[in-house]
């Protein structure tokens, strides 16, 4: 069990209660010069505030990691099963919001954006056709080398394939 003198938060502590205590210690440690404490007591209050700050930072890191893990597992579940899309599609509240939204509130692609998307899709399709002609599975082109197999005879690339 973590003590009040540890820099790391305890795993079995009441998170809210201990976070509030540590926040109060942090504030007290930052304002120690305006308090009535004297001598070495000031340094002790500052150290307690620093430990409280370290524990709260540790709690924030753990909360962020838990949030990220939950997001990733939920996303993986949604990609496998499609549950999220079904929930959003079947939500009467979202349908009501979409119905009340005007055309000006909805996101629209500009003509330039549409052209860029179409161009990217066409380029991908052309690469796939070229790959099939060359007998490759994943696309790309075969580099045609001059005599010598493509190895530079002089210079910094000597002995390496280009």
C-alpha positions in Angstrom: 0.0 0.0 0.0 1.3 3.4 -0.9 1.9 5.9 1.9 1.5 9.6 1.8 5.3 9.9 1.4 5.5 8.0 -1.8 5.8 9.7 -5.2 3.6 7.1 -6.9 -0.1 6.8 -6.5 -1.4 3.7 -4.7 -3.5 1.3 -6.7 -6.0 0.6 -3.9 -6.6 4.2 -2.9 -9.8 6.2 -3.3 -8.7 8.1 -6.4 -10.9 11.1 -6.0 -10.3 11.6 -2.3 -6.5 11.2 -2.6 -6.4 13.5 -5.7 -8.1 16.3 -3.8 -5.7 15.8 -0.9 -2.7 15.9 -3.2 -4.1 19.0 -5.0 -4.4 20.8 -1.6 -0.8 19.8 -0.8 0.4 21.1 -4.2 -1.3 24.5 -3.6 0.0 24.7 -0.1 3.5 23.8 -1.3 3.4 26.5 -4.0 2.2 29.2 -1.5 4.5 28.3 1.3 6.3 31.7 1.2 3.0 33.5 2.0 2.2 31.1 5.0 3.4 31.4 8.6 5.7 28.4 8.5 9.3 28.9 9.5 12.6 27.2 8.9 12.7 23.6 7.8 8.9 23.3 7.9 8.8 25.3 4.7 11.0 22.7 2.9 8.9 19.9 4.3 5.7 21.5 2.9 7.3 22.1 -0.5 8.4 18.5 -0.6 4.9 17.3 0.3 3.5 19.5 -2.5 6.0 18.0 -5.0 5.1 14.5 -4.0 1.4 15.3 -4.4 2.1 16.8 -7.9 4.0 13.6 -8.9 1.1 11.4 -7.7 -1.5 13.4 -9.6 0.7 13.3 -12.7 0.9 9.5 -12.3 -2.9 9.2 -12.0 -3.3 11.3 -15.1 -1.0 9.1 -17.0 -2.8 5.9 -15.9 -6.1 7.5 -16.8 -4.8 8.4 -20.2 -3.5 4.9 -20.8 -6.7 3.3 -19.7 -8.7 5.7 -22.0 -6.4 4.8 -25.0 -6.7 1.1 -24.3 -10.5 1.3 -24.1 -10.7 3.3 -27.3 -8.5 0.9 -29.2 -10.4 -2.2 -27.9 -13.8 -0.5 -28.7 -12.5 0.4 -32.2 -11.3 -3.2 -32.8 -14.7 -4.5 -31.7 -16.5 -2.1 -33.9 -14.4 -3.0 -36.9 -15.0 -6.8 -36.4 -18.7 -6.6 -35.6 -20.0 -3.2 -36.8 -21.8 -2.7 -33.5 -21.0 1.0 -33.4 -22.4 1.8 -36.8 -25.6 -0.1 -36.0 -26.0 1.8 -32.7 -25.5 5.1 -34.5 -27.7 4.2 -37.4 -30.5 3.0 -35.1 -30.4 6.0 -32.8 -33.6 8.0 -32.9 -31.8 11.0 -31.3 -29.2 11.1 -34.0 -31.8 10.8 -36.7 -33.8 13.7 -35.1 -30.6 15.8 -35.1 -29.8 15.0 -38.7 -33.4 15.9 -39.7 -33.2 19.3 -38.0 -29.8 20.1 -39.5 -30.1 22.3 -42.6 -28.1 21.8 -45.7 -25.7 24.7 -44.6 -24.8 22.8 -41.4 -23.7 19.7 -43.1 -20.1 19.2 -44.3 -19.7 19.4 -48.0 -16.6 18.7 -50.1 -15.4 21.4 -52.5 -15.0 20.6 -56.2 -11.3 20.7 -55.8 -11.5 18.1 -53.0 -13.7 15.9 -55.1 -11.3 16.2 -58.0 -8.3 15.2 -55.8 -10.1 12.2 -54.5 -11.1 11.1 -58.0 -7.6 11.6 -59.2 -6.1 9.5 -56.3 -8.6 6.7 -57.0 -7.8 6.7 -60.7 -4.1 6.7 -60.1 -4.5 3.7 -57.7 -6.5 1.8 -60.3 -3.9 2.5 -63.0 -1.1 1.2 -60.7 -3.1 -2.0 -60.1 -3.6 -2.5 -63.9 0.2 -1.9 -64.5 1.0 -4.3 -61.8 -1.2 -7.0 -63.3 0.5 -6.5 -66.7 4.0 -6.9 -65.1 2.9 -10.0 -63.2 3.3 -8.4 -59.7 0.9 -8.9 -56.8 1.3 -5.6 -55.0 2.1 -3.0 -57.7 5.2 -1.1 -58.5 7.5 -1.0 -61.5 10.5 -3.0 -62.5 13.5 -0.7 -62.8 15.4 -1.2 -66.0 19.2 -0.9 -65.5 21.9 -0.2 -68.0 24.7 -2.8 -68.4 26.4 -3.8 -65.2 23.3 -4.7 -63.3 22.7 -1.3 -61.9 25.8 -1.1 -59.7 27.7 2.2 -59.7 31.3 1.7 -60.6 32.5 5.0 -58.9 31.1 7.3 -56.4 29.3 7.0 -53.0 26.9 4.3 -54.1 29.7 1.9 -55.2 28.7 -1.7 -54.5 25.1 -0.9 -53.6 22.0 -1.6 -55.6 20.3 1.6 -56.6 
